[in-house]
Amino acid sequence: MLIICPPCAIKATQLLSGPISISNLLYSWLLSLIYIYIFYVQFNNSNDIAGVEGDRIDKPERPIPSNRVSIKRAWHLYYITVMIYIVYSYSIGHLFPCLI
């Protein structure tokens, strides 16, 4: 799977089209790392919820199968991280790629 991180893609395009300062490039990378991290957290949470039955057999020590975290609480975390992802994407000007 190929994930294109919007802040990095835009700065890479600007870099190819002309000079850009190192500080702007580093700032873009920082925004991209935060963007990818939030995406990763919400994706993993979704994956844990969807694969709970398989994890009960294969990985019973995981938080949801071992009942350390309830399914309801995992869904709450998922909704919160999705909202943070959308708000963050909007704040950096990349809401449309976030929704694709």
SVG drawing of the C-alpha trace seen along z (x, -y; Angstrom):
<svg xmlns="http://www.w3.org/2000/svg" viewBox="-19 -29 37 49">
<polyline fill="none" stroke="black" stroke-width="0.4" points="0.0,0.0 1.3,-3.4 0.5,-6.3 1.3,-9.8 1.6,-12.2 0.2,-15.6 2.6,-18.0 5.6,-16.0 4.3,-15.7 3.7,-19.5 7.1,-20.4 8.8,-17.9 7.0,-19.5 8.1,-22.9 11.7,-21.7 11.7,-20.3 10.4,-23.6 12.9,-25.9 14.9,-26.7 13.3,-26.2 14.8,-26.8 15.9,-23.9 13.7,-25.2 10.6,-25.0 11.5,-21.5 12.1,-20.3 8.9,-21.9 7.1,-20.0 8.7,-16.8 7.5,-17.4 4.0,-18.0 4.2,-14.9 5.4,-12.8 2.5,-13.9 0.1,-13.3 1.4,-9.8 1.5,-9.0 -2.2,-10.0 -3.1,-8.0 -1.2,-5.0 -2.9,-5.2 -6.4,-5.3 -5.6,-2.5 -4.1,-0.2 -7.1,-0.8 -9.5,0.0 -7.5,3.1 -7.5,4.2 -11.3,3.8 -11.9,5.7 -9.5,8.5 -10.5,9.2 -11.8,12.7 -8.6,13.8 -6.6,12.2 -8.5,14.1 -7.0,17.3 -3.6,16.1 -2.7,13.2 -4.7,13.5 -2.3,11.2 -3.4,8.1 -5.5,5.5 -8.9,6.2 -8.9,10.0 -7.5,10.0 -10.4,7.7 -8.0,5.0 -9.7,2.7 -13.4,3.1 -14.6,3.0 -16.7,-0.1 -13.6,-1.9 -11.7,-0.9 -14.4,-2.4 -14.3,-5.6 -10.6,-5.8 -11.1,-5.1 -13.7,-7.9 -11.5,-10.4 -8.4,-9.6 -10.4,-9.9 -11.7,-13.3 -8.1,-14.4 -6.9,-13.2 -9.6,-15.2 -9.1,-18.3 -5.3,-18.1 -5.6,-17.6 -7.8,-20.6 -5.4,-22.7 -2.5,-22.0 -4.7,-22.5 -4.9,-18.9 -8.5,-17.9 -9.4,-16.6 -6.5,-14.1 -7.4,-13.0 -11.0,-12.1 -10.0,-10.2"/>
</svg>
